[in-house]
Amino acid sequence: MQIEGPVPPQSPGRRPGLAHLAWEVDTLAELQQIRGKLLRAGGPVHEIDHGTTKSLYAGDPDGLQFEVCWLVPADRTDEVTRTAFAPLDLDAAIAQFGADLPGGTGISAPARH
């Protein structure tokens, strides 16, 4: 990605370009498995509960942040607290929804359930 011409004004901690990439997983079991792989790789992992999205954040070797998330199915969203940034308790989410419940479908994936 390249910006032509003068760089626009920036606020602290922000720069033009790609903020982060995100991938959705089908189940909380997959999210738990990826969490283990990220932790074994030694990278810092930030775990955030966005209410309807259970997310892991980490960085690639170039410093680009990425997110791996599971979406609460639409028919279960009334069971979650509407919060933007709470610590993720993955074990509690698995106890609540089950490890193998197919997640909801975000805008980036076709419906397949």
Contacts in CASP RR format, 6 or more apart in sequence:
PFRMAT RR
TARGET T0000
AUTHOR 0000-0000-0000
METHOD contacts of the structure
MODEL  1
MQIEGPVPPQSPGRRPGLAHLAWEVDTLAELQQIRGKLLRAGGPVHEIDH
GTTKSLYAGDPDGLQFEVCWLVPADRTDEVTRTAFAPLDLDAAIAQFGAD
LPGGTGISAPARH
1 17 0 8 1.000
1 18 0 8 1.000
3 16 0 8 1.000
3 17 0 8 1.000
7 16 0 8 1.000
8 16 0 8 1.000
10 16 0 8 1.000
18 64 0 8 1.000
19 65 0 8 1.000
20 57 0 8 1.000
20 64 0 8 1.000
20 65 0 8 1.000
20 66 0 8 1.000
20 67 0 8 1.000
21 64 0 8 1.000
21 65 0 8 1.000
21 66 0 8 1.000
21 67 0 8 1.000
22 66 0 8 1.000
22 67 0 8 1.000
22 68 0 8 1.000
22 69 0 8 1.000
22 108 0 8 1.000
23 66 0 8 1.000
23 67 0 8 1.000
23 68 0 8 1.000
23 69 0 8 1.000
24 68 0 8 1.000
24 69 0 8 1.000
24 70 0 8 1.000
24 71 0 8 1.000
24 103 0 8 1.000
24 105 0 8 1.000
24 106 0 8 1.000
24 108 0 8 1.000
24 109 0 8 1.000
25 31 0 8 1.000
25 34 0 8 1.000
25 68 0 8 1.000
25 69 0 8 1.000
25 70 0 8 1.000
26 70 0 8 1.000
26 102 0 8 1.000
26 103 0 8 1.000
27 70 0 8 1.000
27 99 0 8 1.000
27 100 0 8 1.000
27 101 0 8 1.000
27 102 0 8 1.000
27 103 0 8 1.000
28 54 0 8 1.000
28 70 0 8 1.000
28 90 0 8 1.000
28 93 0 8 1.000
28 94 0 8 1.000
28 97 0 8 1.000
28 98 0 8 1.000
28 99 0 8 1.000
28 100 0 8 1.000
28 101 0 8 1.000
29 94 0 8 1.000
29 99 0 8 1.000
29 100 0 8 1.000
30 70 0 8 1.000
31 54 0 8 1.000
31 56 0 8 1.000
31 68 0 8 1.000
31 69 0 8 1.000
31 70 0 8 1.000
31 90 0 8 1.000
32 90 0 8 1.000
32 94 0 8 1.000
32 99 0 8 1.000
34 56 0 8 1.000
34 68 0 8 1.000
35 45 0 8 1.000
35 47 0 8 1.000
35 56 0 8 1.000
35 90 0 8 1.000
38 45 0 8 1.000
38 56 0 8 1.000
38 58 0 8 1.000
39 45 0 8 1.000
43 58 0 8 1.000
43 59 0 8 1.000
44 58 0 8 1.000
44 59 0 8 1.000
45 56 0 8 1.000
45 57 0 8 1.000
45 58 0 8 1.000
46 56 0 8 1.000
46 57 0 8 1.000
46 58 0 8 1.000
47 55 0 8 1.000
47 56 0 8 1.000
47 57 0 8 1.000
47 87 0 8 1.000
47 88 0 8 1.000
47 90 0 8 1.000
48 55 0 8 1.000
48 57 0 8 1.000
48 85 0 8 1.000
48 86 0 8 1.000
48 87 0 8 1.000
48 88 0 8 1.000
49 55 0 8 1.000
49 83 0 8 1.000
49 86 0 8 1.000
49 87 0 8 1.000
49 88 0 8 1.000
49 89 0 8 1.000
49 93 0 8 1.000
50 83 0 8 1.000
50 84 0 8 1.000
50 85 0 8 1.000
50 86 0 8 1.000
51 72 0 8 1.000
51 80 0 8 1.000
51 81 0 8 1.000
51 82 0 8 1.000
51 83 0 8 1.000
51 86 0 8 1.000
52 71 0 8 1.000
52 72 0 8 1.000
52 77 0 8 1.000
52 80 0 8 1.000
53 69 0 8 1.000
53 70 0 8 1.000
53 71 0 8 1.000
53 72 0 8 1.000
54 69 0 8 1.000
54 70 0 8 1.000
54 72 0 8 1.000
54 88 0 8 1.000
54 90 0 8 1.000
54 93 0 8 1.000
55 67 0 8 1.000
55 68 0 8 1.000
55 69 0 8 1.000
55 88 0 8 1.000
56 67 0 8 1.000
56 68 0 8 1.000
56 69 0 8 1.000
56 88 0 8 1.000
57 65 0 8 1.000
57 66 0 8 1.000
57 67 0 8 1.000
58 65 0 8 1.000
58 66 0 8 1.000
58 68 0 8 1.000
59 65 0 8 1.000
59 66 0 8 1.000
60 66 0 8 1.000
70 93 0 8 1.000
70 103 0 8 1.000
71 103 0 8 1.000
71 104 0 8 1.000
71 105 0 8 1.000
71 106 0 8 1.000
72 79 0 8 1.000
72 80 0 8 1.000
72 97 0 8 1.000
72 103 0 8 1.000
72 104 0 8 1.000
73 101 0 8 1.000
73 102 0 8 1.000
73 103 0 8 1.000
73 104 0 8 1.000
74 104 0 8 1.000
76 97 0 8 1.000
79 96 0 8 1.000
102 113 0 8 1.000
103 113 0 8 1.000
104 113 0 8 1.000
105 111 0 8 1.000
105 112 0 8 1.000
105 113 0 8 1.000
END
